[in-house]
Amino acid sequence: MTPIQKNSFFLVNLGCAKNLVDSNVISQILTSAGYKPSRTQREANFVIINTCGFIHDARVESHDKIAKAIKNRRKGQHIIASGCLSQRLNEELYQQFPTLDALVGTRNLKDVLVRLRELSESGKPARASLPAYSKLTLDPDLSNTLIQGGSSYLKIADGCHRTCAFCAIPLIKGPLVSRSAESVIHDALALQAAGVKEINLIAQDTTAYGVDRGESDALANLLTELLPRIPSVPWVRLLYTYPGLLSDRLIDLMAAENQLLPYLDMPLQHADPAVLKAMSRPSNMEWVTETIAKMRRLIPDLVVRTTMIVGFPNETEKSFSMLKKFIQEAKLDRLGVFTYSPETETAAYALGDPIPAKVKEARKIELLRVQEEISRVKLKKLRGSKMEMLVEGFDPDENLLVGRTYRDAPEIDGLALAHGSAKPGDMVSFVVTDTSEHDLFGKQEKK
């Protein structure tokens, strides 16, 4: 049996893109201190499970991963839980998993180094409590990125100053903290040097970038400075923009700069103003429809993505009908739908959970079916067109490329599949020959 490698670590990554970036930051912290990443979980001295605690299903997955790691723990192996679930429910985790060795929260990722050193020195569980109201710390010397093939996430801020009634993120992460423009640009330049073709800018709310410093339109300022510095990165994508905060200058940048992809990711959460008000979300749906129409006029190739929540406590049949009608009329390109789950300590928790799970699931399925037909019709119009693909995989037996066009953000949208030959990370042109509800099919264009 392969022995445990002393001072080695293995990261189990769960949750969203922002959490994956945090895993990379943890890896940087440990490797710079002399710890070595392990090839397998079985060989690792320290197994770190970077948990997600945002919604019920994510918590269940995190619990399962912790339980499995503890069950399969080998002699000399320490199990540490980090991330959102650790920060939010640290005492409950210690109670549920009494043999868990340590917890690391979200507010200061360098705590992982403290916990590992304590475990190495004493060999006993390092059960430090996690302060609920400590300030989020983003180390300017650490890269807040995650490279996946030819694509990368780049975190520009973390935390959130909003008060959405259903959301526990401010409880988990704390108030908004924006990185300096210099740090973001430094990371982007490093990604360019690494040959990355796509940078996805992320935060809990990218359009709030700089608000914590009292800056106005800081995201547009950042992009104006950033884009000319990374000419070899053809795709820069904005994720998680907030309704009402898309400035005219930001829209004009998207229209004028080829690097800034014509891709609008704006989580609306609902379309009934009464539900939105109960959610403590922007409820001016007239602004939403007018802004999307305006952007479509200025940016003909614009792709619009949103996410919706069904089953919020005050969502009536009439509310759901309003939401469905909005989806039918807005004809968005991409849609994600979540069923509401009550989160303790949030404002909406007091409203209970009166809508049955079966009703929520039925509403979710109904919305997705409506969107599938919209997407099928939209994608069909692309047949015969020439598009660029970022290659993410290649099957040499089938001569089949798998990747994405600008229309698709990593992990959450559709795929492009084309017969041809290229390496992962390459950008290739292909002609769309067929489409489905979500994906494009084609043939690589010969040079």
N, C-alpha and C positions, 0 to 999 in steps of 0.2 A: 504493500500500500504506500502511495506517495506521501512522504512526511509533510507536516505543516511547515511552511516557509516562514521563518521568524521575521517579524516586522513587515509582513506583506499584507495587502488589503484587497478586497474584492467588493465592488459597488454593484448593488442591485438597484436599477433605475426604474422608478415608477412616476406616473403623472405627466404633467404638461411639459411643453418645451422649456418653460422657465425653470422647472424642476430639473430637467436634464442639464441645463446650463449650470445649475448649482452643483450637480454631481461632478461636472468637469472642474469647477472651482475647488471642490473638496479634494479631487485627485491632484490638482496642482499644489495645494497646501501640503498634502502628505508626501508627495514625491520630492518637493523642495526640502522637506525635513528629513529625507533619507528613507522613507518607507517606499516599498516597491509594489506596483500593481501585480496581482496574481493572475495567472492564466485561467484558473478555475476557482470556483467557490470552495471546493473541498480542500484545496491547498492553502487557503488564505488564513493568516493569523487573525485578521480582523475582517469580519463580514459586515458591511455597512449597507443597510436597507434604507434608501432615500425615499421616504413615504409620501403619499398624497393624502390629504385629508379634506379635500374640497367638497365632495358629495358622498352620499352613502356608498355607492358602488366602489368608489376609489378607496374608501376606508376599509371596506370588506377585503379588497385585493391586498391592501397593505397589511392587514391583520393576518391574512393567509400566508403572505411571504415571510412575516416575522415568525409565525408558528412553525412553518416548514424549516426555516433556518435553525430554529432552536431544536426541533426534533432531530435534524440531521447533523447537529453540531458534533464535531470531533474533539477529542481531548486537546487542550491548548488553543482552542478557537474561541474568539470572543464575538458576540453578536451585538451590534450597535444599530439603533434605529435613529435616523435623522429626518429632517424635512418637516413638512406641514403637519402631519399627524402627531409627530413628536412634540412640536411646539404647542399645538392646541390641546392635546389630551395626554400630557406627560404623566400625570399621576395615575390616570386610568390605565395607561399602558403598563406601568410598573405593577399595578394590581393584577392585570390580566396575564402578564408575562413576568412572574416573579424571578425568573432566571435570566431575564434580559440584562445585559451587562452595562449598557449606558444609553443615554439619549443625547442627541444634538439637535437644537432647534433651527430656526430660520434666521434669527436676528444677527448672529455672528457665526459664520461658518468655520472660523478659526478655532471655535470651541472643540471641533473634532480632534484637533491635535492635543489639546489639554486632556480630553477623555482617554485617548489612546495611550498617552504617556502615563496617566494614572493607572490604567489597566496593566501596562507593562511593568510598572514599578511595584504594584501591590498584588497583582494577580486577582484582585477582588473587584466586584462590580463598582463602577464609578458613577454612583447614583446621584448626580447633581441635579438640583431643581432648575427649571428654566423660567427666568423672570418673564412674566406676561407682558410687561410694558417697557422692556428695554428697546432702545432704538436700533433700527436696522442699520447694519454696517456693510458698505460695499468697498472692499479694498481696491484702491486705484491701481495697484501693482499686479493684480490678477486678471487674467483674460476672462471676460464674461461671455464666452462663445461656446459653441459646440459644432464641430465639423462633422457632417455626415455625407461622405462622398464629395460631390462638387458643390454641396450646399452647406450653409451654416446659419445657426441662430446667433444673434448678437443682442444681448440684453442692454437696453439703454437706461432703464430705471427699474425699481422694484418697490413693493409696498403700494398702498392705495389710500387716498384721502377721501374717497367717496363713501356714501352711507347707504348703499343698496340694501334693501330690507332683507333679502334672501341670502346675502353673501357673507361668508366668514373670512374672506381674504384679509381685510384690515385687522381682524383679530389674530390672524396667523402671522402676517408679515409686518404689521404696523403701518404707520403713515408713509406716504410717498417719499422716496429718496431717489433723486436723479443723479446719474453719473455725470461727470464733467464731459464736455465736448471733446477735450483732449484725450480722455480715456477711451471714449467710444471710437474716435478716429484712429487712435493707436491700435485698437483691436481690429478695426476694418483694414488698416494697412497690412497688418500681419496676415489677415485672411486673404488679401490680394496676393501677398507674397507666397502664400501656400497654394495658390492656383484656384481658389474658390471662385465659382461662377455665379453664385447666388447668396446674397446676405438677407436674411429675414430679421428685421428689427422688431424686438419684442419688449413688452413691459406689461404690467397689469392693465395699463391704459397708456398707449404710446403718445396720444395727443395731449396727455397731461405732463409730458416731459418738460422740466424746468419750472413748473408751477410752484414747487416747494422752495425755489430760489426767488420767487417773485417775478420770473421772466414771462414775457408775453410772446406767443407764437414761436416758442423756442424750438419746436420740432422742425418748423420750416427753416429756421436759422441753422440748425444742425445739418439738415440735408443740403442747404445751399453751400455750406463749407465742406461737407463730406463728399458729395458726388464727384466734384472735379479731382479729388485726391485719389479716387479709386477707379481710374478709367478702364482697367482690365477686368472689372467686375460688371458684367452686362446687366445683371438683375439685382435690384434692391427692392425689397417688398416690405410694406408696412402691415403689421398685424395688430389687432385689438385696438382699433380707434373708437372714440366715444361719440355718441350722437350729440350734435350741437357744437362740437369743437373742431370741426373741419373748417379751417380758415380759408378764405378766398386765395390767399397766397399759397397755401398747401395744395389746394386744388389746381392752381395755375402751374405749380411745379410738376405735378403729376401729368398735366397736359403737355408740358414743354420738354420735360427731361425723359429721354428714352430709357435711361437706366432705372428710373423710378417707375416700377411696373404699374400699369393701369389696372390695379387690383384693390378694391375697397373692401376691407374686412371691418364691419361695423356691427357689433352685437347689439341688437335692438331689444331682445328679450320678450317683447310682446307688441301688439298693435292697438289694443284697447286702452285709451287714455286712463280709464278708471283703474285698470290693472297696473298700468305703468306707475300711476301715482301711488298706489299701495306698495309697489316695489321700490318706491323712492328713486325712480328712473325718469329721465326726460320723457315727457308725455306729448310733446308737440309733433304729432305725426304729419302735420302739414309741412313742417320743416324737412322731415325725412323725405317725403315724396318729392318736394320741390328740389332738394339738394341732389337726390339721385337723378332726377330729370335733367338738372343743370349739368351735372358731371357727365351724363351720357351724351349731351349735346357737345360739350367741350372735348370729351374723350371717347370717340366712337367705339374703341375696342375695350371699353371698361368692363371689368368683371366685378360683380357685387356679391359679396357673401355676408350672411348674417347668421345668428343663432337665436333661437326662441325657447322659452320655457312654457310648457303646458302644465295645467293643474295647480297653478298658484291658488291659494285659499279663496280669493274672491273672483276667480274665473268662472263665470256663468256660461251657459250654453250660448247666450248672445255674445259674450266676450270672445268665446272660441270662434264663433261665426265671423266676427270682425277680424280676428287674426287670420282665419282661412281666406277670407275675401282679400285681405291685404296681400297675402302670398300669391293668390291668383292674379291680382291686378298688377302688382309690382314686377312680377316676372324676374325675380332675382336669379342669379346664376348658380349659387351654391347655398345650401341651407343645412344647418345643424339644429337638432331638436332635442331638448332635455326634458325629462319629467321632473316636476318639483319635488324636492325632499326637504323637510324642515331641518334647519341647522340650529343647534342650541346656541344661545347668546346673541342670535341675530334678532332684529326687530320683528321679522315675520314669524318667529317661532311662537309668539303669543297668539297668533291667528289659528294655530292648530294645523291639521292636515285633513280637511273635511272631504276632499274629492277622492273617491276610491281609486286604488292603483290601477284597476282594470280600465276605468274611464280615462285616466291619464295616458295609459299605454295606447288605448284606442285613438285618442286625439293625436298622439305623436305619430302613429302609423298613418293616420288620415292626412296629416300635413306632409309627411314624407312622400306619400303617393302623389299628392298634388304637385309637389316639387319635382318628382321624377319625370312627370309628363312635361312640365315646363322645360326641364333640363334636356330631355330627349329632343324636343322640338328645336331648342336653341343650338344644341350640338349638331343636329342634322344639317343646319345651314352652313356648317364649317366644311362639309364634304367638298373636296376638290381644291381646298385652299392649302397654301404652303405655310408651315409653321416651324418655329424653332423648338427643339426639345433638349432639355438637360438630361443626359443619359444617367440612369441610376443602376442599371443592370443590363447584362448581355448574355443571352443563351446562344452559345456557338453552334449547338446542335440544330437549333431552329432558325439561326440567323435572325434572332428577334431582340430588338432593343426595347427596354422598359424605362420610362422616364416620365417627365412632366413638362408641360408647356407653362407659359407665364400665367395661364388661367387657373393653375392648380398649386395651392400651397402644400408644402410637405406634410404628409401623414393624415391630412384632414379632407383633401379633395380627391379628384379623379387622377387617372393615369393616362399616359400616351404609350401605345405599343406599335412599333413599326418594324418591318423587315429591313434589315441592314446590318452594318457592322461598325462598331465604335467601342471605345473604352468608357467605363463609368467615369463621370466627370466631364466628358466631352459635350460640346454643344453641336447638334446636327440639325439640318433642315430635313423635313419630311412632308410628304403630301398626304393629307387626310383622305382616306378612301372609304372609311366606314365609321360609325359612331354608335354608342349605346346611351343609356340614361346618364352615365357618368364619365365614360372613357372615350378616348379617340384611338382610331386604328389607322395605320397607313404604311407607307413605303418610303424609305430614306431616299432623298433626292440625290441623284448622282452629280458629282462635281464636273 
